[in-house]
Amino acid sequence: IIDLSGIYLTELPYGIISIVKHQNKECLILKNNDIKDFKNDLNSLDELLKLDVSFNHFKSVPKSLASCQSLVHLNFDHNELKTLPAILGSLKNLETLSANSNNIASISPEIGALQKLQSLQIKDNQVTKIPDNFAHCYKLVNLEVDLEKLVYPPAEVVMQGGRATVLWLCSENNVDASKVDSSHDSQLTAFADISADERTAQELILQHEAIREKEAAEMMAKIREEEESMKKIATNTNAMEEKRLQRLQKKMEEEEKIERKKLSEYIKFKDDEKMANIAEALKECEDKDLDAERILREVEAMFEEEKRNLAVYIAEDEEILKKYVNSHDLDMSFVAREMEKVLMEEQMMDRFVEMANKELEEMFS
C-alpha cells in the first residue's frame, strides 16, 4: 500500500508511478488532496488493484485510468464528476465502484459491461436512471442510489438491492436472468455492513468539516464585528479630536483678540504718555532756559526704556504662547502664524520709536 492522503497534493509526485510499478504495490490511496487530474501517464499501472482518490477535485474520470485493467476497487467519492463515463466500462475486473457526493447526472450504458461489478455506490448525486445495460451486471449485489430522485427503475425495486434491480432489468429487456449470480445472496448482509461503516465514516468526516466551517464562519463574523467596532471607535475618536482642536483654536482666537486689544490699548496709552511727556518737556524748555540737548537725551533714554519694557512684555507673551501650545497640542502651523504676527508687532513698535525720535530731533533742531 502507498498512502499519500491529506498532504495537499495537486498532482501525482514525480516517480510515484515507477515506485508502484517496481515495488509491486497493489493499493494507491490519494484521498483528501487537491488533485484535479492525473497528468502522469498511468499506462504502467496494470497491476494496481485498488485506487482511492476520494475528497479531491476531479471533474472527469482520467482517460489514462483505462490502462489499469487489474483494478478491482475504485473510489471517487466527494469529487466533482458530472458523469460516469464509458471508459469505466473497460475495467473488466472492477468489483466495487464508489462515486458518492459528486455532481453525477448520467451513467454511461457501457458500465453495464462490468460483469464482475458487485457494488455500485452513487448516493448524493443527480442520477435519475439506471441504464438497461445493467441487466448484464450479473454479480451486482449492493446498489446505493438516491431513491427519491430515481425515475427508472422504480424505487421500490432498487430498494431491494442490486440483485433485485438486475433481475427486474433482465425481465424488462428480455435478458436471460439465469446468468444472474445467486451465490452472493449470503453476502448481502456483509455488503450492507461494509456500506454502513463507510457511510458512517463519511458522515463523521462531513460533520467534522461542517463544524470546522461553522467555527471558521463564526470566527470571521467576530473579526468583521471587531473591525466595524474599531472603525466606529476610530471615527468617533477623530470626530472628538477634531472638535477639541476646533474648541482650542477658537479659544486661541478669542485670547488673541483680547491680547491684541490689550496691546493696542497699551500702545495707545504709551503714545499718549509719551506725547504728554514731550509736550511737557517742550513747555519746560520754553519756560526755562534749559539745555535742549540734555532734554532730548532724557527723552531718548525714556524711549529706550519703554522699548525694553515692550520687548519684555512681548517676550513674556511669547513664553505664555509656547506653554499654551505645549500643553494643548495645537497645530504648529497655526502657532507659527501667530508668532509671525507677534514679530510684526515688534517691528511696528520699532518703527513707531524711530518716527518718534525723528519728530523729537526735528522739534529741537
Secondary structure, DSSP 8 states (H G I E B T S, - for coil): -EE-TTS--SS--TTHHHHHHHTT--EEE--SS------S--TT-TT--EEE--SS--SS--GGGGG-TT--EEE--SS---EE-GGGGG-TT--EEE--SS---EE-GGGGG-TT--EEE--SS---B--GGGGG-TT--EEE--TTT--BS-HHHHTT-HHHHHHHHHHHTT--GGGS--TTGGGHHHHHHHHHHHHHHHHHHHHHHHHHHHHHHHHHHHHHHHHHHHHHHHHHHHHHHHHHHHHHHHHHHHHHHHHHHHHHHHHHHHHHHHHHHHHHHHHHHHHS---HHHHHHHHHHHHHHHHHHHHHHHHHHHHHHHHHHHHHT--HHHHHHHHHHHHHHHHHHHHHHHHHHHHHHHHH-
